[in-house]
Amino acid sequence: MLHNKRNRFNPEVQIVNTDEAVLEFLQLRIQRLGFSAKLDWSVQSKERGGIAGYSRKGRVSIWRFQEVQRFLRMIPLRQAEKTTKVDVVCSMTFGESRGNNLETAARWEEIVSRIKQQRDVFVSSAKLALEAARG
């Protein structure tokens, strides 16, 4: 993700899950690789997507600019949307001009928007196919 830090957009890696053991394992392994990884927890809302009640979700984060780029270059990604996002982050330069930084943020938002649009089209077509199959 790109987060807004004092009117500058900086990259951050987040791995989110509800399984405490998995996240603790990942945090430790990432730290052993030499990265500053932080694990924090939050409570998810009570009503979301048809799910009632609450649960905790954890997040392992890497936020230091050079560490994010180094981490992203070393992990094998296959999904086109993720590799496209990695390309954007790895093309960034630490301390780049505000204009370049805003251009990067605009490219990022364009990618995110396109991914959401593709997801929505897929969900709609899947619903239509399911309704047609039910007759």
Buried (B, 14 or more C-beta within 10 A) or exposed (E): BBEEEEEBBBBBBEBEEEEEEEBEEBBEEBBEEEBEBEBEEEEEEEEEEEEEEEEEBBBBBBBBBEBBBBBBEEEEEEEEBEEBBBEBBEEBEEEBEEEEBBEBBEBBEEBBEEBEEEEEEEEEEEEEEEEEEEE
